[in-house]
Amino acid sequence: MQDQEKPVDNVNTEVPAEPAVESVNDAVQDADAAGTNANETLAQLEAKVLELQDAFMRAKAEGENIRRRAQEDIAKAHKFAIEGFAEAMVPVKDSLEMALKVETPSIESLKEGVEMTLKQLSAAFEKNRLLEINPVQGEKLDPAKHQAISMVPAEQDANTVVTVLQKGYTIADRLLRPALITVAQGK
């Protein structure tokens, strides 16, 4: 491979001594200046790293605080979820207790008191989105809302409600208890 190297023509290989010393001195000064700049840059970068570490630790602590507060809020929501319903039920209990305090109740006053208490209870249910499922005779069986207890011969279409044995309830569009019904057999 050495044989293939060609000599370079027209190259001035002589370097004056004085300019070479000056260029070395310039290079040393540039290196010192660059070193100073490098030290300054390094110091700036270290300061930036410390700043970012601090910001990271603060963000991490804030995230932990948010998570802790959310857990506390969830615990409180579970603990006090029934509070609204309980507030609506207290007047119903008060009415029942007052009815029991009457010394000589008549059948008429008891009936009137029970009717008023039932109205209060129905209002409390409605306020808290607890709704009745009370199918009418002839309504089609809906397994999502009804539970058929038996099939009876009837003069209506098969799988339709004949009688309601017990009302069902939903709470906020979710089935709490299905209505217990008897359904018609096929003709």
C-alpha positions as CSV (number, residue, x, y, z in Angstrom):
1,M,0.0,0.0,0.0
2,Q,2.9,2.3,0.6
3,D,3.8,2.0,-3.0
4,Q,0.5,3.4,-4.1
5,E,0.9,6.6,-2.1
6,K,1.7,9.5,-4.4
7,P,3.8,12.4,-3.5
8,V,1.9,15.7,-3.0
9,D,3.2,18.4,-5.4
10,N,3.3,22.1,-4.8
11,V,3.0,21.9,-1.0
12,N,5.0,24.4,1.0
13,T,6.4,22.3,3.9
14,E,8.3,25.1,5.4
15,V,6.6,26.8,8.4
16,P,8.1,29.9,9.9
17,A,9.0,29.4,13.5
18,E,7.5,32.6,14.9
19,P,4.0,32.2,13.5
20,A,3.9,28.6,14.8
21,V,4.7,29.7,18.3
22,E,2.0,32.4,18.1
23,S,-0.5,29.8,16.8
24,V,0.3,27.5,19.7
25,N,0.0,30.4,22.2
26,D,-3.3,31.2,20.6
27,A,-4.5,27.6,20.8
28,V,-3.5,27.5,24.5
29,Q,-5.4,30.7,25.1
30,D,-8.4,29.4,23.2
31,A,-8.2,26.2,25.2
32,D,-8.2,28.2,28.4
33,A,-11.1,30.3,27.2
34,A,-12.9,27.2,26.1
35,G,-12.1,25.6,29.4
36,T,-13.6,28.5,31.2
37,N,-16.6,28.4,28.9
38,A,-16.8,24.6,29.5
39,N,-16.6,25.2,33.2
40,E,-19.3,27.8,33.0
41,T,-21.4,25.6,30.8
42,L,-20.9,22.6,33.2
43,A,-22.0,24.8,36.1
44,Q,-25.1,26.0,34.2
45,L,-26.0,22.4,33.3
46,E,-25.5,21.3,36.9
47,A,-27.8,24.1,38.1
48,K,-30.4,23.1,35.5
49,V,-30.2,19.5,36.6
50,L,-30.8,20.6,40.2
51,E,-33.7,22.8,39.1
52,L,-35.3,19.9,37.2
53,Q,-34.7,17.5,40.1
54,D,-36.5,20.0,42.4
55,A,-39.4,20.4,40.0
56,F,-39.6,16.6,39.7
57,M,-39.7,16.1,43.4
58,R,-42.4,18.8,43.8
59,A,-44.5,17.3,41.0
60,K,-44.1,13.8,42.6
61,A,-45.2,15.2,46.0
62,E,-48.2,17.0,44.5
63,G,-49.2,13.7,42.7
64,E,-49.0,11.9,46.1
65,N,-51.1,14.6,47.7
66,I,-53.8,14.4,45.0
67,R,-53.9,10.6,45.3
68,R,-54.2,10.8,49.1
69,R,-57.0,13.5,48.8
70,A,-58.9,11.4,46.3
71,Q,-58.7,8.3,48.5
72,E,-60.1,10.4,51.4
73,D,-62.9,11.8,49.2
74,I,-63.8,8.2,48.1
75,A,-63.8,7.0,51.7
76,K,-66.1,9.9,52.7
77,A,-68.4,9.3,49.8
78,H,-68.8,5.6,50.8
79,K,-69.3,6.6,54.4
80,F,-71.9,9.3,53.8
81,A,-73.5,7.9,50.5
82,I,-76.8,7.2,52.3
83,E,-77.0,10.5,54.0
84,G,-79.6,12.0,51.6
85,F,-81.8,9.0,51.8
86,A,-81.5,8.9,55.6
87,E,-82.6,12.6,55.8
88,A,-85.7,11.7,53.7
89,M,-86.5,8.8,56.0
90,V,-86.3,10.6,59.3
91,P,-89.7,12.4,58.9
92,V,-91.3,9.0,58.1
93,K,-90.0,7.6,61.3
94,D,-91.2,10.6,63.2
95,S,-94.7,10.2,61.8
96,L,-94.8,6.5,62.8
97,E,-93.6,7.4,66.3
98,M,-96.3,10.1,66.7
99,A,-98.9,7.6,65.6
100,L,-97.9,5.2,68.3
101,K,-98.1,8.0,70.9
102,V,-101.8,8.6,70.4
103,E,-103.6,7.2,73.5
104,T,-107.0,6.4,72.1
105,P,-106.6,6.1,68.3
106,S,-109.6,5.5,66.2
107,I,-109.5,3.4,63.1
108,E,-110.1,6.5,61.0
109,S,-107.2,8.4,62.5
110,L,-104.9,5.4,62.2
111,K,-105.8,5.0,58.6
112,E,-105.3,8.7,57.9
113,G,-101.9,8.6,59.6
114,V,-100.8,5.5,57.7
115,E,-101.8,7.1,54.4
116,M,-99.9,10.3,55.2
117,T,-96.9,8.3,56.3
118,L,-97.1,6.3,53.0
119,K,-97.1,9.6,51.1
120,Q,-94.0,10.7,53.0
121,L,-92.3,7.4,52.3
122,S,-93.2,7.5,48.6
123,A,-91.9,11.1,48.3
124,A,-88.6,10.0,50.0
125,F,-88.3,7.1,47.5
126,E,-89.0,9.4,44.6
127,K,-86.6,12.0,45.8
128,N,-83.8,9.4,46.0
129,R,-84.7,7.8,42.6
130,L,-86.1,4.7,44.2
131,L,-88.9,3.8,41.8
132,E,-91.6,1.1,41.8
133,I,-91.9,-1.6,39.3
134,N,-95.6,-2.4,39.2
135,P,-96.5,-4.2,35.9
136,V,-100.1,-4.1,34.8
137,Q,-102.1,-7.2,33.7
138,G,-101.3,-8.2,30.2
139,E,-97.9,-6.5,30.1
140,K,-95.2,-8.7,28.5
141,L,-92.8,-10.5,30.8
142,D,-89.5,-8.6,31.1
143,P,-86.8,-10.8,32.7
144,A,-84.8,-7.7,33.5
145,K,-87.5,-6.3,35.7
146,H,-89.8,-9.2,36.5
147,Q,-89.4,-12.6,38.2
148,A,-92.1,-15.1,37.2
149,I,-93.1,-17.3,40.1
150,S,-95.5,-19.5,38.3
151,M,-97.4,-20.0,35.1
152,V,-101.2,-20.1,35.2
153,P,-103.8,-20.8,32.6
154,A,-105.3,-17.5,31.4
155,E,-107.3,-15.9,28.6
156,Q,-104.4,-13.7,27.5
157,D,-101.2,-14.1,25.5
158,A,-98.5,-16.4,26.7
159,N,-95.7,-14.9,28.9
160,T,-97.8,-11.9,29.9
161,V,-98.4,-10.7,33.5
162,V,-101.5,-12.1,35.1
163,T,-101.0,-10.9,38.7
164,V,-98.4,-9.0,40.7
165,L,-97.5,-10.7,43.9
166,Q,-94.9,-8.2,45.0
167,K,-93.8,-4.9,43.5
168,G,-90.2,-4.5,42.4
169,Y,-87.9,-1.5,42.7
170,T,-85.2,0.2,40.8
171,I,-82.7,2.7,42.1
172,A,-81.2,5.1,39.6
173,D,-82.2,2.8,36.7
174,R,-80.6,-0.2,38.4
175,L,-82.7,-3.2,39.5
176,L,-82.9,-3.4,43.3
177,R,-85.6,-6.0,43.5
178,P,-87.6,-7.6,40.6
179,A,-91.4,-7.6,40.7
180,L,-92.7,-11.1,41.6
181,I,-95.5,-12.0,39.1
182,T,-97.5,-14.9,37.7
183,V,-97.6,-15.2,34.0
184,A,-100.0,-16.7,31.5
185,Q,-99.4,-20.1,30.0
186,G,-99.7,-20.6,26.3
187,K,-103.2,-21.2,25.0
